[in-house]
Amino acid sequence: MKFSRYLIWNFLKMFLIVVCGAVLIFVVIDFVGNIKTWLSRDMKAVTDYYLSYLPYILYLITPVALFIAVLASVGNMARHLEMSAMQSSGQSPFKTLLPIFFLGVLMSIGSYEMSEHWLPDANHKRFEIMETNAQKRKNPRIKEKQDFTFIDSEKNSWFFKHYSGKNKLGRDVVLLVRERGRLVERYDVRSIRWIEKDSVTKDGFWRFENGFHRVFKKDGSVDVFPVRQKSMKGKVNTHPNDLINERQLPDEMDSKMVKARIDVLRRSGEDTRAMETALQFKYSAHWMNLIVLLIGAALCHRYSRSGGLSQKFGVGLLLVFSYYILERIGLKMGENGALSPFWAAWNSHFIYAGLAFVMLYRSFRL
Protein backbone atom coordinates (compact mmCIF):
# COMPACT_ATOMS: atom_id res chain seq x y z
CA MET A 1 0.00 0.00 0.00
CA LYS A 2 2.84 2.38 0.84
CA PHE A 3 4.53 1.63 -2.47
CA SER A 4 1.24 2.30 -4.33
CA ARG A 5 0.92 5.71 -2.67
CA TYR A 6 4.55 6.43 -3.46
CA LEU A 7 4.02 5.40 -7.11
CA ILE A 8 0.87 7.49 -7.48
CA TRP A 9 2.50 10.54 -5.86
CA ASN A 10 5.50 10.38 -8.19
CA PHE A 11 3.23 10.00 -11.20
CA LEU A 12 0.83 12.82 -10.26
CA LYS A 13 3.69 15.16 -9.36
CA MET A 14 5.32 14.65 -12.75
CA PHE A 15 1.95 14.90 -14.53
CA LEU A 16 1.17 18.27 -12.92
CA ILE A 17 4.64 19.60 -13.76
CA VAL A 18 4.26 18.59 -17.42
CA VAL A 19 0.71 19.99 -17.65
CA CYS A 20 1.69 23.35 -16.14
CA GLY A 21 4.69 23.66 -18.44
CA ALA A 22 2.72 22.66 -21.54
CA VAL A 23 -0.12 25.07 -20.74
CA LEU A 24 2.34 27.93 -20.28
CA ILE A 25 4.08 27.18 -23.58
CA PHE A 26 0.73 26.79 -25.37
CA VAL A 27 -0.59 30.12 -24.06
CA VAL A 28 2.63 32.02 -24.84
CA ILE A 29 2.76 30.72 -28.43
CA ASP A 30 -0.92 31.49 -29.00
CA PHE A 31 -0.59 34.96 -27.44
CA VAL A 32 2.38 35.83 -29.63
CA GLY A 33 0.55 34.52 -32.71
CA ASN A 34 -2.46 36.78 -31.96
CA ILE A 35 -0.50 39.76 -30.61
CA LYS A 36 -1.95 42.18 -33.21
CA THR A 37 -5.46 41.19 -32.22
CA TRP A 38 -4.83 41.61 -28.49
CA LEU A 39 -3.25 45.04 -28.92
CA SER A 40 -6.62 46.33 -30.08
CA ARG A 41 -8.59 44.65 -27.29
CA ASP A 42 -8.90 45.33 -23.58
CA MET A 43 -7.39 43.09 -20.91
CA LYS A 44 -10.74 41.59 -19.93
CA ALA A 45 -11.25 40.14 -23.42
CA VAL A 46 -7.76 38.62 -23.34
CA THR A 47 -8.31 37.14 -19.88
CA ASP A 48 -11.74 35.74 -20.78
CA TYR A 49 -10.35 34.22 -23.95
CA TYR A 50 -7.54 32.32 -22.27
CA LEU A 51 -9.71 31.24 -19.34
CA SER A 52 -12.11 29.80 -21.94
CA TYR A 53 -9.21 28.32 -23.90
CA LEU A 54 -7.74 26.55 -20.85
CA PRO A 55 -10.14 23.54 -20.87
CA TYR A 56 -9.41 22.88 -24.54
CA ILE A 57 -5.65 23.13 -23.94
CA LEU A 58 -5.94 20.60 -21.11
CA TYR A 59 -8.04 18.35 -23.33
CA LEU A 60 -5.38 18.44 -26.06
CA ILE A 61 -2.25 17.97 -23.96
CA THR A 62 -3.50 15.37 -21.45
CA PRO A 63 -2.50 12.28 -23.52
CA VAL A 64 1.06 13.54 -24.08
CA ALA A 65 1.31 14.69 -20.46
CA LEU A 66 0.21 11.24 -19.26
CA PHE A 67 2.81 9.57 -21.46
CA ILE A 68 5.65 11.80 -20.28
CA ALA A 69 4.53 11.47 -16.66
CA VAL A 70 4.46 7.67 -16.68
CA LEU A 71 7.76 7.50 -18.56
CA ALA A 72 9.48 9.91 -16.18
CA SER A 73 8.05 8.55 -12.92
CA VAL A 74 7.90 4.79 -13.54
CA GLY A 75 10.98 4.86 -15.77
CA ASN A 76 13.00 6.64 -13.10
CA MET A 77 11.85 4.13 -10.47
CA ALA A 78 12.80 1.26 -12.77
CA ARG A 79 16.22 2.81 -13.38
CA HIS A 80 16.81 2.87 -9.62
CA LEU A 81 15.62 -0.78 -9.40
CA GLU A 82 12.60 0.11 -7.26
CA MET A 83 10.26 -1.70 -9.67
CA SER A 84 12.60 -4.71 -9.73
CA ALA A 85 12.59 -4.80 -5.91
CA MET A 86 8.77 -4.99 -5.87
CA GLN A 87 8.76 -7.79 -8.44
CA SER A 88 11.48 -9.74 -6.59
CA SER A 89 9.28 -9.61 -3.48
CA GLY A 90 6.69 -11.69 -5.34
CA GLN A 91 4.35 -8.97 -6.64
CA SER A 92 3.55 -9.23 -10.33
CA PRO A 93 4.31 -6.30 -12.68
CA PHE A 94 0.62 -5.92 -13.47
CA LYS A 95 -0.34 -5.61 -9.81
CA THR A 96 2.52 -3.16 -9.24
CA LEU A 97 1.31 -0.91 -12.07
CA LEU A 98 -2.40 -1.33 -11.31
CA PRO A 99 -2.72 2.07 -9.52
CA ILE A 100 -1.32 3.78 -12.65
CA PHE A 101 -3.79 1.93 -14.88
CA PHE A 102 -6.63 2.92 -12.56
CA LEU A 103 -5.57 6.57 -12.83
CA GLY A 104 -5.59 6.21 -16.62
CA VAL A 105 -9.20 5.01 -16.53
CA LEU A 106 -10.14 7.93 -14.25
CA MET A 107 -8.40 10.36 -16.61
CA SER A 108 -10.34 8.96 -19.59
CA ILE A 109 -13.66 9.23 -17.77
CA GLY A 110 -12.79 12.74 -16.55
CA SER A 111 -11.87 13.79 -20.09
CA TYR A 112 -15.25 12.58 -21.34
CA GLU A 113 -17.14 14.40 -18.58
CA MET A 114 -15.21 17.59 -19.28
CA SER A 115 -15.99 17.38 -23.01
CA GLU A 116 -19.70 16.95 -22.25
CA HIS A 117 -20.27 19.50 -19.48
CA TRP A 118 -17.45 22.05 -19.52
CA LEU A 119 -15.66 22.13 -22.84
CA PRO A 120 -18.61 23.03 -25.17
CA ASP A 121 -19.48 26.22 -23.27
CA ALA A 122 -15.84 27.22 -22.95
CA ASN A 123 -15.18 26.69 -26.68
CA HIS A 124 -18.35 28.57 -27.62
CA LYS A 125 -17.29 31.56 -25.53
CA ARG A 126 -13.77 31.42 -26.99
CA PHE A 127 -15.06 31.38 -30.58
CA GLU A 128 -17.43 34.27 -29.86
CA ILE A 129 -14.62 36.39 -28.38
CA MET A 130 -12.42 35.86 -31.45
CA GLU A 131 -15.27 36.21 -33.94
CA THR A 132 -14.75 39.90 -34.67
CA ASN A 133 -11.00 39.56 -35.24
CA ALA A 134 -8.57 37.92 -37.63
CA GLN A 135 -9.86 34.41 -37.01
CA LYS A 136 -13.27 35.44 -38.37
CA ARG A 137 -11.78 35.42 -41.86
CA LYS A 138 -10.32 31.94 -41.33
CA ASN A 139 -13.49 30.42 -39.87
CA PRO A 140 -16.51 32.68 -40.40
CA ARG A 141 -19.50 31.98 -38.19
CA ILE A 142 -22.81 32.09 -40.07
CA LYS A 143 -25.24 34.60 -38.60
CA GLU A 144 -27.52 35.27 -41.57
CA LYS A 145 -28.88 33.35 -44.58
CA GLN A 146 -30.59 34.44 -47.78
CA ASP A 147 -32.77 32.61 -50.31
CA PHE A 148 -32.77 29.17 -48.73
CA THR A 149 -35.14 26.28 -48.11
CA PHE A 150 -35.54 24.32 -44.89
CA ILE A 151 -37.51 21.08 -44.66
CA ASP A 152 -38.50 20.58 -41.06
CA SER A 153 -40.32 17.30 -41.59
CA GLU A 154 -42.64 15.60 -44.05
CA LYS A 155 -45.25 18.06 -42.85
CA ASN A 156 -43.54 21.49 -42.94
CA SER A 157 -41.39 23.14 -45.62
CA TRP A 158 -39.96 26.65 -45.24
CA PHE A 159 -38.77 29.15 -47.87
CA PHE A 160 -36.85 32.20 -46.64
CA LYS A 161 -35.81 35.31 -48.51
CA HIS A 162 -33.70 36.35 -45.50
CA TYR A 163 -33.15 35.09 -41.97
CA SER A 164 -31.09 36.57 -39.14
CA GLY A 165 -29.89 34.12 -36.52
CA LYS A 166 -28.87 36.94 -34.20
CA ASN A 167 -32.31 38.59 -34.13
CA LYS A 168 -34.23 35.36 -34.86
CA LEU A 169 -36.17 37.25 -37.49
CA GLY A 170 -37.18 36.11 -40.98
CA ARG A 171 -38.26 38.24 -43.95
CA ASP A 172 -40.52 37.23 -46.86
CA VAL A 173 -41.24 33.73 -45.61
CA VAL A 174 -43.38 30.97 -47.11
CA LEU A 175 -44.49 27.99 -45.02
CA LEU A 176 -46.11 24.97 -46.67
CA VAL A 177 -48.02 22.53 -44.46
CA ARG A 178 -48.81 19.05 -45.78
CA GLU A 179 -50.82 16.13 -44.47
CA ARG A 180 -50.10 12.71 -45.98
CA GLY A 181 -48.36 14.40 -48.88
CA ARG A 182 -51.27 16.74 -49.68
CA LEU A 183 -50.82 20.50 -49.37
CA VAL A 184 -53.40 21.75 -46.83
CA GLU A 185 -52.08 25.17 -45.76
CA ARG A 186 -49.81 27.90 -47.01
CA TYR A 187 -48.55 30.98 -45.18
CA ASP A 188 -47.04 33.93 -47.08
CA VAL A 189 -45.86 36.54 -44.58
CA ARG A 190 -43.63 39.59 -44.61
CA SER A 191 -41.88 38.61 -41.40
CA ILE A 192 -41.68 35.96 -38.71
CA ARG A 193 -40.30 36.59 -35.23
CA TRP A 194 -39.27 34.15 -32.51
CA ILE A 195 -40.86 34.98 -29.14
CA GLU A 196 -38.54 33.55 -26.51
CA LYS A 197 -40.92 32.44 -23.76
CA ASP A 198 -44.61 32.33 -23.09
CA SER A 199 -45.64 33.32 -19.54
CA VAL A 200 -47.88 30.26 -19.23
CA THR A 201 -46.10 27.36 -20.95
CA LYS A 202 -42.58 28.84 -20.70
CA ASP A 203 -41.95 27.76 -24.31
CA GLY A 204 -40.80 29.84 -27.25
CA PHE A 205 -42.88 30.13 -30.44
CA TRP A 206 -42.97 31.81 -33.85
CA ARG A 207 -45.18 34.81 -34.52
CA PHE A 208 -46.19 35.50 -38.12
CA GLU A 209 -46.74 39.13 -39.12
CA ASN A 210 -48.37 40.83 -42.15
CA GLY A 211 -49.33 38.30 -44.78
CA PHE A 212 -51.89 35.74 -45.90
CA HIS A 213 -52.97 32.31 -44.76
CA ARG A 214 -54.42 29.96 -47.41
CA VAL A 215 -56.32 26.79 -46.60
CA PHE A 216 -56.66 24.20 -49.40
CA LYS A 217 -59.78 22.10 -49.12
CA LYS A 218 -60.33 18.63 -50.54
CA ASP A 219 -62.94 19.89 -52.99
CA GLY A 220 -60.32 22.13 -54.61
CA SER A 221 -61.51 25.41 -53.12
CA VAL A 222 -59.14 27.77 -51.33
CA ASP A 223 -59.92 29.98 -48.34
CA VAL A 224 -57.72 33.05 -47.90
CA PHE A 225 -57.33 34.82 -44.54
CA PRO A 226 -55.30 37.97 -43.88
CA VAL A 227 -52.62 37.67 -41.21
CA ARG A 228 -51.68 40.66 -39.10
CA GLN A 229 -50.19 38.84 -36.13
CA LYS A 230 -50.60 35.11 -35.68
CA SER A 231 -49.06 32.88 -33.01
CA MET A 232 -47.86 29.51 -34.33
CA LYS A 233 -47.55 27.97 -30.88
CA GLY A 234 -48.22 24.24 -31.08
CA LYS A 235 -48.45 24.32 -34.88
CA VAL A 236 -44.76 24.55 -35.83
CA ASN A 237 -41.98 22.64 -34.09
CA THR A 238 -39.09 24.34 -35.90
CA HIS A 239 -36.62 25.98 -33.52
CA PRO A 240 -34.30 28.89 -34.44
CA ASN A 241 -31.30 26.62 -33.82
CA ASP A 242 -32.61 24.37 -36.59
CA LEU A 243 -32.26 27.24 -39.07
CA ILE A 244 -28.97 28.72 -37.84
CA ASN A 245 -27.35 27.08 -34.88
CA GLU A 246 -25.47 29.44 -32.59
CA ARG A 247 -23.06 26.57 -31.94
CA GLN A 248 -21.87 25.62 -35.40
CA LEU A 249 -18.81 23.46 -34.70
CA PRO A 250 -18.75 20.05 -32.97
CA ASP A 251 -16.14 21.40 -30.54
CA GLU A 252 -18.75 23.72 -29.02
CA MET A 253 -21.44 21.04 -28.73
CA ASP A 254 -21.94 18.10 -26.41
CA SER A 255 -23.08 14.73 -27.77
CA LYS A 256 -26.79 15.55 -27.33
CA MET A 257 -26.40 18.76 -29.34
CA VAL A 258 -24.54 16.90 -32.08
CA LYS A 259 -27.30 14.25 -32.25
CA ALA A 260 -29.95 16.96 -32.51
CA ARG A 261 -27.95 18.67 -35.27
CA ILE A 262 -27.68 15.39 -37.19
CA ASP A 263 -31.47 14.99 -37.03
CA VAL A 264 -31.97 18.51 -38.36
CA LEU A 265 -29.52 17.97 -41.23
CA ARG A 266 -31.18 14.67 -42.15
CA ARG A 267 -34.65 16.24 -42.24
CA SER A 268 -33.41 19.01 -44.51
CA GLY A 269 -31.59 16.56 -46.79
CA GLU A 270 -28.04 17.77 -46.01
CA ASP A 271 -24.88 15.73 -45.65
CA THR A 272 -24.43 14.41 -42.08
CA ARG A 273 -21.13 12.53 -42.45
CA ALA A 274 -19.01 15.20 -40.77
CA MET A 275 -21.37 15.47 -37.79
CA GLU A 276 -21.74 11.70 -37.45
CA THR A 277 -17.95 11.34 -37.45
CA ALA A 278 -17.68 14.08 -34.83
CA LEU A 279 -20.26 12.28 -32.67
CA GLN A 280 -18.32 9.02 -32.78
CA PHE A 281 -15.11 10.93 -32.04
CA LYS A 282 -16.72 12.38 -28.91
CA TYR A 283 -17.25 8.81 -27.69
CA SER A 284 -13.83 7.49 -28.71
CA ALA A 285 -11.30 10.30 -28.20
CA HIS A 286 -11.03 9.98 -24.42
CA TRP A 287 -9.70 6.43 -24.51
CA MET A 288 -6.51 7.79 -26.01
CA ASN A 289 -5.47 8.84 -22.49
CA LEU A 290 -5.56 5.26 -21.20
CA ILE A 291 -4.02 3.72 -24.34
CA VAL A 292 -1.08 6.15 -24.36
CA LEU A 293 -0.49 5.52 -20.67
CA LEU A 294 -0.42 1.74 -21.29
CA ILE A 295 2.15 2.21 -24.06
CA GLY A 296 4.32 4.33 -21.78
CA ALA A 297 4.08 1.80 -18.93
CA ALA A 298 5.02 -1.06 -21.28
CA LEU A 299 8.11 0.82 -22.43
CA CYS A 300 9.53 1.87 -19.09
CA HIS A 301 8.41 -0.36 -16.20
CA ARG A 302 11.31 -2.84 -16.62
CA TYR A 303 14.96 -1.88 -16.24
CA SER A 304 17.06 -2.64 -19.31
CA ARG A 305 20.76 -2.17 -19.88
CA SER A 306 20.44 -2.26 -23.64
CA GLY A 307 18.19 0.79 -23.98
CA GLY A 308 18.24 3.93 -21.87
CA LEU A 309 15.27 6.05 -20.86
CA SER A 310 15.99 8.59 -23.60
CA GLN A 311 15.72 5.89 -26.26
CA LYS A 312 12.40 4.69 -24.83
CA PHE A 313 11.21 8.30 -24.71
CA GLY A 314 12.00 8.73 -28.42
CA VAL A 315 10.25 5.49 -29.37
CA GLY A 316 7.25 6.42 -27.24
CA LEU A 317 6.93 9.91 -28.74
CA LEU A 318 7.07 8.39 -32.21
CA LEU A 319 4.20 6.07 -31.29
CA VAL A 320 2.13 8.82 -29.65
CA PHE A 321 2.45 11.28 -32.51
CA SER A 322 1.79 8.58 -35.10
CA TYR A 323 -1.33 7.83 -33.04
CA TYR A 324 -2.41 11.47 -33.35
CA ILE A 325 -1.71 11.48 -37.09
CA LEU A 326 -3.62 8.24 -37.76
CA GLU A 327 -6.54 9.55 -35.72
CA ARG A 328 -6.73 12.77 -37.75
CA ILE A 329 -6.43 10.90 -41.04
CA GLY A 330 -9.30 8.65 -39.98
CA LEU A 331 -11.49 11.62 -39.09
CA LYS A 332 -10.86 13.27 -42.46
CA MET A 333 -11.69 10.02 -44.24
CA GLY A 334 -14.93 9.81 -42.25
CA GLU A 335 -15.89 13.36 -43.16
CA ASN A 336 -15.20 12.65 -46.85
CA GLY A 337 -17.10 9.36 -46.82
CA ALA A 338 -14.10 7.08 -47.41
CA LEU A 339 -14.77 5.39 -44.05
CA SER A 340 -17.93 4.96 -42.02
CA PRO A 341 -18.17 7.42 -39.10
CA PHE A 342 -17.70 4.59 -36.56
CA TRP A 343 -14.52 3.21 -38.09
CA ALA A 344 -13.17 6.67 -38.85
CA ALA A 345 -13.34 7.59 -35.15
CA TRP A 346 -12.46 4.23 -33.59
CA ASN A 347 -9.97 2.67 -36.01
CA SER A 348 -6.82 4.29 -34.57
CA HIS A 349 -7.89 3.47 -31.01
CA PHE A 350 -8.41 -0.22 -31.84
CA ILE A 351 -5.00 -0.41 -33.54
CA TYR A 352 -3.04 1.25 -30.76
CA ALA A 353 -4.98 -0.46 -27.98
CA GLY A 354 -3.99 -3.78 -29.55
CA LEU A 355 -0.40 -2.58 -29.82
CA ALA A 356 -0.41 -1.47 -26.15
CA PHE A 357 -1.68 -4.84 -24.92
CA VAL A 358 0.89 -6.71 -27.02
CA MET A 359 3.68 -4.51 -25.64
CA LEU A 360 2.48 -5.00 -22.07
CA TYR A 361 2.16 -8.78 -22.51
CA ARG A 362 5.68 -9.06 -23.90
CA SER A 363 7.20 -6.84 -21.23
CA PHE A 364 5.45 -8.77 -18.46
CA ARG A 365 6.66 -12.10 -19.89
CA LEU A 366 10.32 -11.05 -20.08
N, C-alpha and C positions, 0 to 999 in steps of 0.2 A: 504493500500500500504506500509506504514511504517512497519507494522508487517510482511508482506511478505519479505521485504528486510532484516529485522532482522532475520527471520526464515532461509532464504537462506544463510545469512552470517554465522550464527551459524553452519549450516549444512556443508558448504564448508570448513570452518575453521577446523572442526573436521575431515572431509574427508581428507584434505591435511595432517593433523598431522598423521592420521592412515597410509596413503599411504607412507609418508616419513619414518615412523618407520618400516613399513613392508618391504619396499625396502632395508633399511639398514640391517635388520635382514637376509633377503633373500641373499643379497650379501655376508655378513660375513660368513654365513653357507656354501654357495657354494665355497667361497674362501678357507675356511679351508678344505673343502672336496677335493679340487683340489690343495692343497698346494704343493705337490710333482711336479705336472705338472708346476706350475708357477715358481718354483725355477729354472727350466731349461729354462725358457723363458725370453725375455726382457720385460721391463715395457710397451712398446707400444702394444705388443700382449695382455697383461693383460687388459690394458685400452680399446683397441678396442673390446675385448671380452665382457666386462661388459657394455660398451656403446651399443653394439648390443644386449645384453641380457636384457637391461632395458625395451624395449617395451614389451617383452614377460612377464617379471615380472609384469608390470602394467596390462597387459591383464589378468593374473592369479589372482591377488589380488584385482582387482576392485570390484567384487561382495561382497567379505567379507568386504572390506573397506566401501562400501556403506551401508551395514547392520550395521556395528559398528557406522558409522557416524550418521545414522538416529536414531539409538537407543540412542546414547549419547546426540545428540542435541535435538531432539523432546522429548525424554524421560525425559531429565533434565528440559525442559520447562514445561512438564506436571506435573512433581514433584513439581515445584514451582507455579503450578496452572495458568500458562500463557495461556496454551491451553484452560483450563476451562473458563478463562475470555473472550477469543475470542468467545467461543461457547455461553456463557451467554449473549453476546451482540447481538446474533441473527444470527451469521455466522455459517453455517453448518460445521461439521468436514471435509467433503470432500473439500469444498471450502478453508478451512484453510490450508489443506495439499496439495492443487493443485500445488503450486510452487515446492514442493518436487517431486511430481509425474512427473512434466514437466522436472525437472532435470534428473530424472531416464530415461525418453525417450531419452533425449539428450545424456546421458551416453551410452545408448544402441546403438544409431546411431553412436556415436563417436567410440565405440568399433568396430563396423562393418567396418567403414571407415579405422581405423587403421589396422585391420586384412587384408584389401584388398590392401592398398597402402604403408604401412610402415612395418608391421610385417614380411611379406615374405622375403624381402631383408635383414632385420636385422637378422632373424633366419638363413638364408642361410650363411651370413657372420660368424655368431657365430659357425655354424656347421663346416665351412671350417677352422676356426681358431683351433678348437679342434680336427680336423681330424687326425692329426699326433701324437696325445697323447693317454692317457689311454682310452678315450672314443671311440677311433677308434675300439678297441677290443669289446666294448659293442655294438656299432652300426656302423659296417663297411659301408662305402659309396662305391658303385660299380663304378669302373673306367674303368674296362676292362671285356670283355666277350670272351669266347672261345666255338667253336663248337655249334652254336645256329642258329635257324631259326627265321626269322621275316616276317610275312605276312602283307604287307602294305595295300593291298586292294585285291579285286577279280582279279586285273590285275597283280600286282607285288608280287613276293615271293623272299626273300633273304635267302642265306645260307652263313654263315661266319665261317671261320676257326678261326679268331681272329679279335677283334675290340677294339680299344682304344678310350674311350670317351674323354680323355684328349687331344689327338692329332687329334682326328676325322679322324682316319686312319684305314682302314680295310685291312686284308691280306687274300689271297686265297678266293675270293668271287665269288659266283654264283648268277646271277639274272635271274629269269624266268619271261617272259612277256607273258600274255595271253590276248586273245580277245574272249569274249563270251565262255570262258572255253577252248578254243583251244590254245595250245602253239604256239606262233608265233616267239618269239625271245629268245635267250639264250646268256648271257654274262658269260664267264669264264675268270677272270682277276686275276693277281697276287696281285694287290693292288687297292684300291679306296681311294681318298682323297677329303675332303670337302674344297672347295674354298669359303672363307667367303663372299666376295662381288664382283660382276661384276661392272666395271666402268660405264657401260651403264644402266643396269636395277637395279643396287644396290641390287641384290638378290644373295644369295649363291647357289652353285650347286655342284654336285659330278663330279669328274674327274676320269675316269677309265684309268688304266695304265697297259700295258704289258699283253695281253691276246688275246682272240678270241671272235668274235661276230658271232653267227649262226642265220640265218633267215630260218624259216621253212615255205615252201610254201604249198599251198593247194593240189598241185599235188604230194606231198610226197618228193619232192627234197629239199635239204638243201644247202644253200649258206654259205660259211665260209669266214670271213674277219678278217685279223689280226688287233689287236688293240694295238697301241703304246701309244697314249694319245687321249682320246675321252671325250668331254664334254657331260654331260647328262642333260644340262639345258633344262627345258621344257618337258623332257621325264620321269623324276622320281620326285615324290613329297615327297619322304621320307626325313625327316629332321634328323640331328644327335640326337636331343633330343628325337626322336621317338625310337632310338636304345638304348641309355643310356642318361637318363635325368640328367642334372647337379643338378637339384632340385628333390630329390628322396622322400622326405617326404611331406605330406600335409601341415605341419607347415611352410614350406618354399615356398608354392605356394599360389597364390590367386585363387579365384573361377574359373576364366577363364583358368588358367593353369591346375587346377584339371579336368575341363571338357575336355580339350584337351588330358590329360593323360588317361582319361576314354575311349575316342574314340580310342586312340592308342592301349590300352589293349584289347578292344573289337575286333579290326581288327586282332590282332595277336592271338585271342582266349584265352586270359588269364583272370583270375578271377578279376572282377572289384568291388566286394562287399566292400572291404576296402575303395577304393577311392570314391565310391558312398556314403558310410556312412560319410566319411570325408567331402564331398561336402555338404551334408545336415546339418552336424554339423556347417559348416561355416555360413550357413544361420540362424541356430537356437541358437547358443551358446550365442549371444549377448543379447538375451532377458532375460537371467538369471539376468543381472544387474537390470532391472526394476522389475522382479518378487521378487527378494530378498529384494529390497527396499520396495515393497508393504507389504511383510511379516513383516519387521521391523516396518513399520508405524502402521500396525494393532496391533502389540504387545504393542507399547509404547505411542501412542498418547493420551490415556485416563488415568487419574490418578486413581490408585486403591490402597486401603489400604491393601487388602488381599495379594497382590503380589508385592514385591519390584522390582527395576530395575535389580538387579542381577539375580533374578529368571527369569525374561523375557529374559535377556541376555543369560542365560543357555538354555532356551527353544528355542530361536532363533538360537543359534549356532548349536543345535541338528538338527533343521530343515535344516539349510544351508548346513551342512556337509552331511546329508542324501541326500540332493539334489545333491551334487557333486557325491556321491557314486552311486546313481541311474543313473545319467547321464553316468558315466563311464561304469557301467554294461550294459546299453543300447547300448553304442558304441561297446563294445566287442561282444555283441550278434549280432549286425549288421554286424560286420566284419566276424563273423563265420557263418552267414546265418540263425541264429535262428529268427531274426526279419528283416523286410524289412528295407532298409537304411533310409527311411522317418521316420518310427516309432521308429527306434533305436535312431535317433537324436532328435526327437521332443517329445517322450513319456514323459520324465521327466518334460519337460517344460509345457506340457498340465496339468499334474497332479498337479504341484506346483503352476501354475497360477490359477487353480481352487481352490486350497487350500487358496491362497492369497486373492482371491475375497470373498470367504466364510468368512475368518477371518475379512476382512474389513467390510463386510456387518453386521456381528454380532457386531463388536465393534462400528459401527456407530449407530446401533439400540439401544444399551444399554443406 
